[in-house]
Amino acid sequence: MSDIEKTVTVLHTSDWHLGRMLYEKKRYDEHDAFLAWLLKQIRDYRVDVLVVAGDIFDTTTPSHRAQAQYYGFLRDLRQTGCAHVVLIAGNHDSPTFLEAPRGLLQSMNVHVVGSISGSVEGEVLILRDQNDRPRIIVGAVPFLRDRDIRLAQSGETLQEKEENLARGIRNHYHNLCAYANALREAIDAQLPFLVTGHLFTSGGETIEGDGVRELYIGSLARLDRTIFPESIDYLALGHLHLAQTVGRNETRRYSGSPLPMGFGEVGREKSVSLVTFEGRSAKVEQLPVPVFQRLERVAGELGAIREALERLKAFYESVWVEVFYQGTENANTVSAAIDETVAGSAVEVLRKRNLSMIERSLSDYQAVKELEEFSPEQVFETRMDSANTPPERREGLIAAYREILRQVMESDRNAE
Ligand SMILES: [Mn+2]
């Protein structure tokens, strides 16, 4: 930890989604470049504590290469002077997978919290410097799964379910903060207190195609920001992929994902948050993440698309492009013309979208090929359309569908 008494430097990041693909493109090179850049920031800014607020991996069963990136990074981190790492599971992570090497990682001051236990003590960490002096208290709260927080009761209405879950999450944060406060009073009232979370607060901003999944059913997809007690000196959140504050409070933040998760984020700056505590007061600075892979969106009639692609070719650098075709010519002709334009260049068209085609029904062969353009909810809505489901039944059906979807996404085949 820093030599300067009472100063603690934390780097807050989240939503790495190691192993994620962009259409058929693997992104290991981008993640390698990001992790190398991150190590340099940690060294240059003399970071004491690294906090990763969930969605470390993209799936509950990450590829071996994604795992190698993760463990390689944790190994390299030991050469930077960073004293502690706090990692929590997000909704994409498998809690049991993350916690499997917990004992080994603990011996390297890498603290992993995959899921909550019966008491909040397991989530409250007192991080110490080399002289064994307490420097910061961290409440490492992972993504709170429905089944962790709430005892499902038979005959519950949807509204009761939502209220119980919201109450459960609020209580969890309050109990944890009460416990940590008492600890702080007993050790040193000026110790900074950082809390993590992986959730969606109301008012948060997302972008179409950025891969942020709904977490819970119904209105609980968004949690009121008043669930977080005032005693928190810095709130390090994950889940939303755009960097943002919570309710314009500089010390309550989503760091955002370091890589753009989809073409919808073209032009949006990515960053990590550097937090410097002097006593309990936190000063926050955004460190912009370099662009490791250029992404572009091109839209219009065929002529305009070809011109735009020619301009991109002139840069002689790797560009991944999403094309929105807005004309009426035959799809195969358009597709062949686009392929011909970029053939042999550093410009790769990852996706060709035809707006008129997307609007066709799912039963259409061409549209079926575009299935991945649809969210699971849109597929279900299309199904309700084709079944002529009356409007008054739709809300109940979509709520039930979301709950099943959530259970499927949370189901963890490695849980045993
Ligand atoms: Mn995420």
Residues whose N, C-alpha, C, O or C-beta is under 5 A from the ligand:
A	BS01	MN	D15 D55 H239
